[in-house]
Amino acid sequence: MDGVRLCKAVRHRYNNNDMDDLRRKLEESQRKGAKNILIVTDGVFSMDGYIAKLDKIVKIAEEYEALTMVDECHAAGFLGKTGRGSTEYCGVMGQIDIITGTLGKALGGAMGGYTTGRREIIEMLRQRSRPYLFSNSLAPAIVGASIAVFDMLSSTTELRDRLEDNTKYFRGEMGKLGFDIKEGTHPITPVMLYDAKLSQDFANMLLKEGIYVIGFYYPVVPKGRQE
């Protein structure tokens, strides 16, 4: 959102993961004379853990001659057979124009992030992106730790496989206990409580047991969707 404001682009918001609405917004953009169109999406949506339809988005982007950008903050290290994120999971590796991600979650849990893309795109960002130009570089220790994480992902899938097994176990056992769990395969596992106070009470009780969770309620999630 900040990037849209900084580059003064015209923003069109399409309904979440709704490919028909995406087409309508693309057609609207073309009617208004848009010369450069960029489709932006999360790879994994953080509140529910469901995955973007990247295979369909790539095909639509080709049809409308649009670029694609995917935020992999909740996908890199989690999804795909080798942890390369939603692009690997959806079978579109090498077909996304810009990928952004964070080093603060699965990839070490420290700080910082990254942007990947064609050389000309990255060089333009280095010259024109004010948040990049006027930010300090990451500390060498963080860079070293992050490189080590990438090396681990390249050499073995043991940790990612264990996370997948733990996710399946947690989802299954919570379902057996009668909790309302949103369907999915991602480690983000929404436990629906439908009451703001109850969500906070649950979080506090779990914290007393040494388990840190966050109870979300409006306006972070829609009314009636407390989790």
NUROMAR-631027 format. One record per residue (C-alpha): residue in three letters; x negated, y negated, z negated; chain. Coordinates in pm, 1 decimal. Layout:
N
code ALA&u X&v Y&w Z&unit A
...
***
This chain:
227
code MET&u 0.0&v 0.0&w 0.0&unit A
code ASP&u -279.6&v -240.6&w -87.2&unit A
code GLY&u -452.0&v -153.4&w 239.2&unit A
code VAL&u -140.1&v -247.2&w 435.4&unit A
code ARG&u -127.7&v -584.3&w 260.6&unit A
code LEU&u -499.4&v -651.6&w 303.5&unit A
code CYS&u -501.1&v -581.0&w 677.2&unit A
code LYS&u -166.7&v -762.2&w 725.7&unit A
code ALA&u -13.1&v -469.1&w 910.8&unit A
code VAL&u 363.0&v -433.5&w 954.9&unit A
code ARG&u 488.1&v -154.7&w 729.2&unit A
code HIS&u 769.0&v 87.8&w 813.4&unit A
code ARG&u 863.3&v 333.6&w 538.6&unit A
code TYR&u 1014.5&v 667.1&w 640.7&unit A
code ASN&u 1202.5&v 899.5&w 408.3&unit A
code ASN&u 972.4&v 1135.1&w 226.5&unit A
code ASN&u 866.8&v 1429.9&w 443.6&unit A
code ASP&u 1161.8&v 1359.2&w 677.7&unit A
code MET&u 1040.2&v 1414.1&w 1032.9&unit A
code ASP&u 1358.4&v 1284.6&w 1196.0&unit A
code ASP&u 1329.7&v 957.1&w 1006.7&unit A
code LEU&u 960.3&v 937.2&w 1095.3&unit A
code ARG&u 1054.4&v 957.3&w 1463.0&unit A
code ARG&u 1310.2&v 680.4&w 1418.4&unit A
code LYS&u 1052.4&v 454.1&w 1255.6&unit A
code LEU&u 799.0&v 524.6&w 1530.6&unit A
code GLU&u 1054.6&v 441.9&w 1798.0&unit A
code GLU&u 1143.7&v 122.9&w 1611.2&unit A
code SER&u 776.3&v 26.3&w 1597.1&unit A
code GLN&u 732.2&v 82.0&w 1968.3&unit A
code ARG&u 1041.8&v -121.6&w 2049.9&unit A
code LYS&u 893.1&v -408.4&w 1850.5&unit A
code GLY&u 575.2&v -391.1&w 2057.2&unit A
code ALA&u 336.5&v -221.1&w 1815.3&unit A
code LYS&u 2.3&v -157.8&w 1984.9&unit A
code ASN&u -168.1&v 44.4&w 1712.2&unit A
code ILE&u 34.9&v 284.8&w 1498.3&unit A
code LEU&u -95.6&v 474.1&w 1196.6&unit A
code ILE&u 108.9&v 743.1&w 1020.8&unit A
code VAL&u 8.5&v 760.5&w 654.2&unit A
code THR&u 105.9&v 1037.1&w 412.6&unit A
code ASP&u -4.1&v 1215.5&w 98.7&unit A
code GLY&u -124.8&v 1568.6&w 160.0&unit A
code VAL&u 39.8&v 1671.8&w -166.9&unit A
code PHE&u 300.5&v 1453.8&w -336.3&unit A
code SER&u 192.2&v 1397.6&w -693.6&unit A
code MET&u 522.5&v 1407.4&w -882.3&unit A
code ASP&u 657.6&v 1733.6&w -739.6&unit A
code GLY&u 352.1&v 1907.0&w -595.9&unit A
code TYR&u 512.5&v 1975.9&w -260.1&unit A
code ILE&u 307.1&v 1964.7&w 56.2&unit A
code ALA&u 336.7&v 1732.9&w 355.1&unit A
code LYS&u 440.8&v 1886.0&w 687.5&unit A
code LEU&u 107.7&v 1800.0&w 845.9&unit A
code ASP&u 146.3&v 2040.9&w 1137.2&unit A
code LYS&u 465.0&v 1861.2&w 1242.7&unit A
code ILE&u 321.6&v 1515.6&w 1171.6&unit A
code VAL&u 22.5&v 1586.5&w 1397.1&unit A
code LYS&u 249.9&v 1690.3&w 1685.5&unit A
code ILE&u 468.5&v 1381.8&w 1641.2&unit A
code ALA&u 160.5&v 1159.1&w 1626.6&unit A
code GLU&u 38.6&v 1300.5&w 1958.0&unit A
code GLU&u 380.7&v 1242.3&w 2111.5&unit A
code TYR&u 384.7&v 875.2&w 2007.1&unit A
code GLU&u 9.2&v 818.4&w 2051.7&unit A
code ALA&u -29.0&v 734.2&w 1683.6&unit A
code LEU&u -322.6&v 783.3&w 1450.4&unit A
code THR&u -287.2&v 986.1&w 1130.6&unit A
code MET&u -416.2&v 927.9&w 778.5&unit A
code VAL&u -384.3&v 1173.3&w 489.1&unit A
code ASP&u -453.4&v 1112.0&w 120.9&unit A
code GLU&u -594.8&v 1436.0&w -19.6&unit A
code CYS&u -627.3&v 1328.9&w -385.9&unit A
code HIS&u -401.7&v 1611.9&w -504.4&unit A
code ALA&u -503.8&v 1861.9&w -236.3&unit A
code ALA&u -884.4&v 1868.4&w -202.7&unit A
code GLY&u -1021.9&v 2145.9&w -420.1&unit A
code PHE&u -672.6&v 2283.1&w -484.8&unit A
code LEU&u -531.3&v 2393.4&w -147.8&unit A
code GLY&u -657.5&v 2596.1&w 143.5&unit A
code LYS&u -852.2&v 2921.9&w 137.4&unit A
code THR&u -1177.2&v 2731.6&w 75.6&unit A
code GLY&u -1028.6&v 2434.0&w -110.7&unit A
code ARG&u -1046.8&v 2192.8&w 180.9&unit A
code GLY&u -701.8&v 2059.6&w 108.0&unit A
code SER&u -369.1&v 2028.9&w 283.5&unit A
code THR&u -532.4&v 1996.6&w 626.1&unit A
code GLU&u -676.4&v 2346.0&w 584.1&unit A
code TYR&u -354.4&v 2476.8&w 427.5&unit A
code CYS&u -145.9&v 2345.3&w 720.5&unit A
code GLY&u -395.1&v 2452.2&w 987.7&unit A
code VAL&u -475.2&v 2102.6&w 1116.5&unit A
code MET&u -840.7&v 2065.7&w 1022.0&unit A
code GLY&u -1014.6&v 1836.8&w 1270.6&unit A
code GLN&u -682.5&v 1690.2&w 1388.7&unit A
code ILE&u -640.5&v 1414.4&w 1126.6&unit A
code ASP&u -799.5&v 1079.2&w 1210.4&unit A
code ILE&u -861.7&v 952.1&w 855.7&unit A
code ILE&u -880.3&v 1147.0&w 530.0&unit A
code THR&u -911.2&v 985.0&w 188.5&unit A
code GLY&u -964.1&v 1157.8&w -141.7&unit A
code THR&u -1083.0&v 1122.6&w -497.6&unit A
code LEU&u -1371.5&v 1267.0&w -695.1&unit A
code GLY&u -1169.2&v 1225.1&w -1014.4&unit A
code LYS&u -953.2&v 1538.3&w -1001.4&unit A
code ALA&u -1054.4&v 1882.8&w -872.3&unit A
code LEU&u -1388.6&v 1756.8&w -739.4&unit A
code GLY&u -1559.3&v 1701.4&w -1070.6&unit A
code GLY&u -1314.3&v 1487.9&w -1264.3&unit A
code ALA&u -1544.2&v 1185.8&w -1279.1&unit A
code MET&u -1465.6&v 877.3&w -1071.0&unit A
code GLY&u -1493.5&v 738.0&w -720.5&unit A
code GLY&u -1358.3&v 862.4&w -392.6&unit A
code TYR&u -1427.5&v 900.0&w -23.3&unit A
code THR&u -1297.0&v 825.9&w 324.6&unit A
code THR&u -1378.5&v 1044.6&w 623.4&unit A
code GLY&u -1313.2&v 994.1&w 992.6&unit A
code ARG&u -1480.0&v 923.3&w 1323.2&unit A
code ARG&u -1801.3&v 724.5&w 1304.6&unit A
code GLU&u -1647.9&v 412.7&w 1459.9&unit A
code ILE&u -1368.0&v 411.5&w 1200.7&unit A
code ILE&u -1607.3&v 445.9&w 907.6&unit A
code GLU&u -1843.5&v 180.1&w 1044.3&unit A
code MET&u -1552.5&v -61.4&w 1080.4&unit A
code LEU&u -1448.2&v 2.9&w 719.9&unit A
code ARG&u -1801.8&v -60.5&w 599.9&unit A
code GLN&u -1800.3&v -397.8&w 769.7&unit A
code ARG&u -1440.7&v -508.4&w 710.3&unit A
code SER&u -1307.9&v -338.2&w 395.3&unit A
code ARG&u -1328.7&v -586.3&w 108.2&unit A
code PRO&u -1265.5&v -328.0&w -167.4&unit A
code TYR&u -1567.9&v -138.2&w -34.0&unit A
code LEU&u -1787.0&v -441.2&w 33.7&unit A
code PHE&u -1738.6&v -594.5&w -308.7&unit A
code SER&u -1751.4&v -278.3&w -519.0&unit A
code ASN&u -2055.7&v -132.2&w -689.8&unit A
code SER&u -2194.3&v 200.5&w -574.3&unit A
code LEU&u -2124.7&v 510.6&w -779.3&unit A
code ALA&u -2375.9&v 604.5&w -1046.3&unit A
code PRO&u -2632.9&v 859.5&w -920.2&unit A
code ALA&u -2524.5&v 1109.4&w -1187.5&unit A
code ILE&u -2167.8&v 1105.4&w -1054.2&unit A
code VAL&u -2288.4&v 1144.4&w -696.2&unit A
code GLY&u -2507.7&v 1437.9&w -798.8&unit A
code ALA&u -2225.0&v 1608.2&w -985.9&unit A
code SER&u -1987.3&v 1558.8&w -692.2&unit A
code ILE&u -2237.6&v 1705.4&w -445.7&unit A
code ALA&u -2274.9&v 2004.6&w -677.0&unit A
code VAL&u -1896.9&v 2055.3&w -671.9&unit A
code PHE&u -1891.7&v 2048.8&w -290.0&unit A
code ASP&u -2175.7&v 2303.8&w -288.7&unit A
code MET&u -1977.0&v 2526.6&w -525.1&unit A
code LEU&u -1668.8&v 2509.3&w -302.4&unit A
code SER&u -1882.7&v 2597.2&w -0.2&unit A
code SER&u -2050.2&v 2895.0&w -167.0&unit A
code THR&u -1757.8&v 3061.8&w -345.4&unit A
code THR&u -1379.9&v 3046.1&w -379.2&unit A
code GLU&u -1382.6&v 3199.2&w -728.1&unit A
code LEU&u -1267.9&v 2889.6&w -917.5&unit A
code ARG&u -1001.9&v 2797.7&w -660.9&unit A
code ASP&u -874.9&v 3157.2&w -655.6&unit A
code ARG&u -856.5&v 3160.8&w -1034.9&unit A
code LEU&u -658.3&v 2837.4&w -1030.6&unit A
code GLU&u -415.4&v 2988.5&w -780.2&unit A
code ASP&u -369.4&v 3296.3&w -999.7&unit A
code ASN&u -316.7&v 3081.9&w -1309.6&unit A
code THR&u -62.2&v 2869.3&w -1123.5&unit A
code LYS&u 137.6&v 3175.7&w -1016.7&unit A
code TYR&u 126.4&v 3312.7&w -1371.3&unit A
code PHE&u 234.0&v 2984.1&w -1531.9&unit A
code ARG&u 518.8&v 2926.7&w -1287.1&unit A
code GLY&u 639.9&v 3282.7&w -1326.7&unit A
code GLU&u 628.0&v 3291.0&w -1706.0&unit A
code MET&u 795.1&v 2950.3&w -1742.7&unit A
code GLY&u 1074.0&v 3070.8&w -1515.1&unit A
code LYS&u 1119.7&v 3383.7&w -1727.0&unit A
code LEU&u 1158.5&v 3162.7&w -2034.5&unit A
code GLY&u 1447.8&v 2985.2&w -1865.8&unit A
code PHE&u 1284.4&v 2655.9&w -1773.7&unit A
code ASP&u 1394.3&v 2478.2&w -1456.7&unit A
code ILE&u 1079.4&v 2480.2&w -1242.3&unit A
code LYS&u 1065.4&v 2313.5&w -902.3&unit A
code GLU&u 970.6&v 2562.0&w -633.2&unit A
code GLY&u 621.4&v 2543.7&w -491.1&unit A
code THR&u 270.7&v 2688.3&w -492.0&unit A
code HIS&u 66.3&v 2387.7&w -604.7&unit A
code PRO&u -78.9&v 2364.5&w -958.8&unit A
code ILE&u 138.8&v 2055.7&w -1011.0&unit A
code THR&u 436.3&v 2227.9&w -1173.9&unit A
code PRO&u 730.6&v 2000.0&w -1257.4&unit A
code VAL&u 929.9&v 2125.5&w -1556.3&unit A
code MET&u 1269.3&v 1958.0&w -1524.8&unit A
code LEU&u 1424.3&v 1839.3&w -1853.7&unit A
code TYR&u 1664.4&v 1570.3&w -1721.9&unit A
code ASP&u 1638.6&v 1360.2&w -2038.7&unit A
code ALA&u 1384.0&v 1083.4&w -2103.9&unit A
code LYS&u 1365.5&v 1129.2&w -2481.1&unit A
code LEU&u 1346.9&v 1505.8&w -2450.1&unit A
code SER&u 1056.6&v 1478.3&w -2205.9&unit A
code GLN&u 863.7&v 1263.9&w -2456.3&unit A
code ASP&u 952.6&v 1491.8&w -2747.9&unit A
code PHE&u 826.1&v 1793.9&w -2554.4&unit A
code ALA&u 502.5&v 1612.7&w -2467.9&unit A
code ASN&u 445.8&v 1519.0&w -2832.8&unit A
code MET&u 515.8&v 1871.2&w -2957.4&unit A
code LEU&u 274.1&v 2019.4&w -2705.6&unit A
code LEU&u 7.2&v 1765.9&w -2800.3&unit A
code LYS&u 31.9&v 1884.4&w -3160.8&unit A
code GLU&u -45.9&v 2232.7&w -3026.5&unit A
code GLY&u -351.7&v 2098.5&w -2844.9&unit A
code ILE&u -188.1&v 2092.6&w -2500.7&unit A
code TYR&u -188.2&v 1758.5&w -2319.4&unit A
code VAL&u 101.4&v 1697.5&w -2081.4&unit A
code ILE&u 280.2&v 1383.8&w -1967.0&unit A
code GLY&u 656.4&v 1341.1&w -1974.7&unit A
code PHE&u 775.8&v 1135.5&w -1678.4&unit A
code TYR&u 1095.4&v 934.4&w -1671.1&unit A
code TYR&u 1249.5&v 642.3&w -1480.8&unit A
code PRO&u 1110.8&v 435.8&w -1309.6&unit A
code VAL&u 818.9&v 675.9&w -1243.9&unit A
code VAL&u 1073.4&v 933.0&w -1124.2&unit A
code PRO&u 1435.7&v 871.0&w -1014.6&unit A
code LYS&u 1704.7&v 846.4&w -1281.9&unit A
code GLY&u 1815.9&v 1189.8&w -1394.8&unit A
code ARG&u 1487.5&v 1347.1&w -1281.7&unit A
code GLN&u 1297.2&v 1339.5&w -1613.1&unit A
code GLU&u 1022.1&v 1601.4&w -1622.9&unit A
***
